[in-house]
Amino acid sequence: MFQYRGDLYLPDGDLWIDPHEPKRFAFISHAHGDHIERHEQSITSYATARILEHRLGPQNLIRLEWGEEHELAPGVVVRLHPAGHILGSAQLEVVQRGRRLVYSGDFRLKPSVTAEPAPVVPCDILVMECTYGRPHYRFPPREEVIPRLVEEIRGLLEEGRTPVMLAYTLGRSQELLKLLESYEFDIALAPPIHSMVRVYESLGVTFGKYRQARPGQTDGAVVFVPPHASKSRIVKRAKDPVTIAATGWAVDGEKGVPYPTDRSFPLSDHADFDELKEYVERSGAREVYTVHGFDEFHKHLRDSGVRAHPAEVRVAVR
Ligand SMILES: [Zn+2]
């Protein structure tokens, strides 16, 4: 049903799946930078279409509602289901000759406060991400992590310092902003984050109070900047800034985070090890192919009796 030609490909529908270079026809699972390209035509969810066009300008898109059927070719039907990773993120279900393939894209099963809840989609073949596919990546419940983060922020503010949340422009920032809503901090957002929050609002997500951050005007505020902007003027001119990362890699402490940070908290928009295994079990998949993650994850699945391989092995196999 699918091949791996440097990227995932459905030959019978002539559809590329999250390809990393421009193609004639592609499925875009969500609008994170490593997944978007200017293809001749793409299939996306409505929310992803909105975010994608905010980032790239007008595109030739087939927008699908959740669960809406779309025929790629005679006998090849696709549907989208929420993936729970960021707003609009989608799983792709393909039905062909009575067999069902699901591509999870980046996903998270536990509830998000800004992304649509993700179902487990029953299937025969599952192609899944496994970003956190090592057993020690088990994330503590958010009900424990958020109060610790809030306590940290309050402590820094009381010391007259500036907490600087390092959060990706799309997804992480909006989720954190929403998670901190009830604590009524003065929240100042770097301009790209601010404009993406506006896009989320246009898609129906509501937020508490926030403002756009301006250099030198952040005393007493919690500042949000993208990780690559930790040396920007907003941060340099903040009073005694302390950077804080909220990411799954924080399970390994500050050293595990792929960018410099002073503090770190384990909050992720990806499935952890247990959720990855849970998806495999509940989907009933007889074959599993892994992408984007630790190579060893497929071995953990094999140990529990699942036929699992890295997707790369599926070169030109029908
Ligand atoms: Zn992503």
Residues whose N, C-alpha, C, O or C-beta is under 5 A from the ligand:
A	BS01	ZN	H32 D106
